[in-house]
Amino acid sequence: MSYRISFCTVCMNRTEHLKITLPQNIADNLDYGNIEFVLLNYNSSDDMHEWVFSTLGKYLEKGILKYYHTISPEYFQMSHSKNMAFRLAQGDILCGMDADNFAGKGFAAYVNEQYTHNNQVFMMPPPIGPEKKRWDVQGRICVYRDDFYTLRGYDERVKEYGYEDKDFKQRLLALGREKVVIRDEAFLQAIRHDDKMRISGGLAEKNFKQLFICTEDIPEIIYLQDNNNFEKVQVDPALLNYDGKELLKTPIRRMYCGSYEKSGDQYLLYRKNHEKWLSLSILHNGHLRTQDQREYLPIPPGQLSENFLLQRAIYLGKKIYESNRQNRNLINPDGFGQGFVFTDDPQQTIVLD
């Protein structure tokens, strides 16, 4: 039996990776035949649109590559973008393929072999190893199209980086599907890149205003956002010296959220119930000082701010994953992967509702 397989890739401002991986992935799996590559341009501001038509036109004409373009997203949303791409696919088996991933020669045939042997499975990579080995292929999940719809896709409450894949795998197991772990290293290759790229273009970057840190006792970080929300976060001291080579386990200990306003030379912080909570005086050197004389220093752009925003995103995703695992929440009750997309024909619009 030859299942129709859809390789689904979402890209926003990562065309530099796509130019290396996508032509190779098509060439390495073209001989399978019953295949399509679905590429969703998630409002990318680089040259993706022009590159696709100038370089991959022959695959578009043959229907091997299906190219879609949405201009609605203001920032990159991990779960929503994957849901859109999966909904646009027509295959029996849908396979997530990040823009920096190499499928590997013969991967489509390998996927078909696994599903022919056992039609009650889903496919996934091994866990992340030392020095973040295989971190960049954690999105490589192959799933029956019907199972994707039964589960209502990836949980779109996960708007930033982290845990949307683990949550989806957990729900597949709860559905009764067996996991097949992809072991062949030829199918687990990706372009290595720094952690900054993982959060680039996301909600945290869009809302970012400034970070401040107090290193007394348990370090605390205050994250002020452009939308007048704040987060006051207790972090593990190890975060301050984190070199990014290994995964930092549970660096965020506690998070308080609310809103703030600037009043003269002060920031006034309010709890979620709008009760006034904390006053921060703005000093001449840009530091912030509390009424009990605790001082918060600005965190300049660099590794500490990037590490914090990445670990924060993972922490928020993990909370959603744990809630779904414990409570069997209804996923995406108002719909998933919704939006407008254009095809290679600029006059044709597809509405995903």
N, C-alpha and C positions, 0 to 999 in steps of 0.2 A: 504494500500500500504506500502511496505517495501523498502525504499530507501537504496541503498548501501552507507554507510558512511565511510569516510576515516578520521581517526585522524592522523594528520601530525605533527611530532615533529622533530625539528632540535637540535642537541647538539654538542657543541664544549667545551670540558674540563669542562663539568658540569655533568659527570656521577654519581657523588655523589648524585645528586638530582634524576637522572633517575633511579637509583637503588631502590629508595623509591617510586617514582610515577608510573613508567611504569607497573610493575607487578600488582600494585593495580588497575590501570586504565583498564588493560585487564580483570582482574577478575571481576571488577564492571560492565562491559559492554559486557561480553562474551555471555550472554544469549540472546542478541539482534540478534545475528546470522549473519546478512548481514553486516559485518563490517571488516575493516582492520586497522591495526596500521602501519603507515609508519614512520620509523625511519631513519633519515639521519645523519650519522656520518660525520660532517663537518670538516674533518681533525683534529680530536681530538687527543691530545697527551697523554691522560690518558688511562685507561684500558677498555674503552668502548667496543672495538672490542672483546676482550677476554671474557668480562663479558656477552655480548649478546649470544655468542655461548655456554658458559658454563652454563648459567642460563635459557635462553629463547629458547633453541633448539626445544622444543615441539611445541611452537607457530610458529616458522619458518617452521617446517615440515608441519604443517597444513595450512600454508598460512595466518594465522591470523596476524602474524607480518611479514612485509616486511622490510628488512634491506638493506640499501644502504650506501656506503662509498665513499667519494671523498677525494683525497689527494692533490688537487690543491690549495685550498685557503691558502693564507699566513696570513690572519687575518679574524676575524669574520665579515661578512657583513650581516646585519639584513635582508634587503629586498631580496637580491640575494639568501640567504640560504632558506628563506621561499618559494620563487618561485621555487627553485629546488625541495623541498619536495612536494609542491602542484602538480608540473608537473609529479612527479613519482607516484602519487596517481591515483587510478582507480575508485574511488567512484563517485556516482551522486552528493553527498554533501561532500565538503572538509571542515575540521574543524581544525584550528590551535590550537595546544596544546603544550605550552612551556614545557621545561623539568622539571620545578619546579611546574607544575600544576597537581592538582588532577581533573579528569573529574567528579567524583561523580557517585554513584551507579545509574544506569538507565539513564545516560545522553544521550546515543545513542537513546534510545526509546523516550526520551523527544524531541530530535532534530527531529526525524522522525514525531512525532506528530505535531510539529509546521509546518513543510513543507507539511504535508498531509492536514492540515487545510487551509493553504494559500501558494501557490507555487510561490508567487512573493515577497519573503522576503529574508533577511539575518539576522543572529543572532549575537548579540554582548553583552558584559558585561555592567553593569551600569558605570557611570563616576567614576573617582577616588574620594574617600571620605576623611574625616579627617584622619590625620596620615597615609596618603597614602593607605588607605583601598582600596582594589581591584586593586592597581597598578600592581600587579604581574599577573593579569588575563586579562590585556587589549589585549593580543594577541589572546584571545578566540573568533575568528570570524569564523562563519560557513557560507559557500557560495556555491551556485550552481557551479559545475565544469564549465559549459558553461559561467557563469558570470565571473568567474576568468579569463578565456581566452579572453572573450570580452574586459575586462578592461586591458589586458596585464599585469596582476599581480600587485605586489607591485612595487612602483617606486624605481628602483635600484640606483637612485641618492642619496637616503637615505642609506648611507653606515654604519652609526653608529646608536646609540640608540635613538629612539624617533620619533614619528609622522608618521612612515610608516603605522601603523595601522589606525590612524585617517584619513590619506589621503585616504587609501583604502576604509574606510567606507563612506567618503564623495563622492567618485566616484561611489560607489554602490547606494547611494541616488540619485545622478545625473542621474544614469541609469534608475531610476524609481522603484527601489526596496524599500520595506518597512522594517524598522528595527524592530526586535523583541528583546527586552531587556531581558536577562537572569536574573531573579530575585531571584530564589531559591538559598540560600546561600550554599546549599549542592553541587551546581555545580560551586561554585566560590571560591574554596579553593586552596591555594598554599603554598609552603614552603617559609617562610619569610627569607630574606637575606639582607645584606647591599648593599649600592649603588655601592661600588667598583666592585662588581661582574657584574654589568650592563654594564660596559665599559671594563671589562677584556677581553683581546684577540682581541680588536677592532683596528681600524685604528689609533686612537689617541695614544693608547699604543704602537703600532708598530712604529709610527713616533716620539714618544716622545724623546726629548733631555733635555730641561730644561724650567722651568717657573720662571719668575721674576715678582715682584710686586712693584708698587709705590703707596703709600696710600695718597698722597697729593691731596686735592680737591676731584674730582671724581677718585676713584681707577682705576688704569690701570694695566693690566697683559700683559706681553710679553711672547708668547709661541714660543720657538724655536724648530724646528723639524729637525729630522735627514736628511730629504730630502732637506735641505737648504731653506725651506719655513718658514715664520714667520707669526704670527698673533699678532696684537696689539689691545687689547680689553678693552674697558671701561665697568666697571661692577658696579652694584648697591652695595653700602657699606654693605647692608644686607648680601651679599654673604660671607663677611669676618667673620661673626658670625653665619653662618647658621649651625644648628644642624642636618639637614637631616630629621627631623620628618615630616615636611610639604613640599608641593611643593613650591619652590621659584618662584614667578611670575616675568617674564621678567628680570632676573638678568643681562643679557647682553644688554648694551645700544647701543654700536657701535663697529664694527669690521673693522680693516684695515688689508689687506693681501698683501704679496709680497714675495720677496726672500731676502736672506742675505748671506754674506760671512764673514769669519774671516780674518782680516788683521792685523798681529802683535798683539797689545793689544787692538784691537777694533773689534766690530761687525759693519759692514756697511749694513744698511737696504735699500732696493730698492722697489719702488712702482711696481705695476704690469706692467707698461709700461717701466720698467727698469731704470727709473729716480732715482738717488740717493736721499734718503729721510732723513735718520737719522743716525748719528754716535753715537755709545755707547762705551765709554771707559770701559775696564775691569779693575777694581781696585784690589788691592792685597788681599782684603777680599772676592773677588768673586762677589761683587756688580757691577752694571752697572751704569754709569753716562752719562747723555746727555750733550750737549754743554751749555744748559741753567741751568746746575747743578741739574737737577732732578735725583734722585737716585732710582734705582730699586734693591730690595733685592731678593736673590734667595728664591724660595718657596720649602721647603724640602718636601719629600714624606709624605703624611698624608691626613687629611680630607679636607683641603682647596684645595689641588691640585686635589683630587678626585672629590670634589664638582664642581670645575671649569670645569673639563673635561666632567663631566656628563651634566652640564647645557649648555656647549658649544655644545655638541652633540644634545641636545634637540633644541637649538636655530637654528642650521643648518637644522635640519629636519623640524622645523616649517616654515622656509623660503621656503622650497620646497613645503610644504603643502599649504601655502598661494598663492604661484605662480600658482599651479595647480588649486586652487579654483577660482582664478581671471581670468586665461587665458585659461583654458581648454587645457593644453599642451598635446602633443602626448607623451604617456608614453612608455618608453623603445623602442624607434624606431628601435634599432638594435637587438632586441631580449631580452628575459628574462629567468632567471633560466638556463642559458647555462652552460655546463661543462661535465666532464666525471665522471661517478660513477661506482662502482663495486657492484655486488650483493654478496650474501653469497657464490656464486661460483666464486672463484678468477680468473677463466678463462673467465668469462663473463663481458664485459664492455658495459655500456649503454651510448650513446652519446646524450646529450640534446643540440640540436642546434637551 
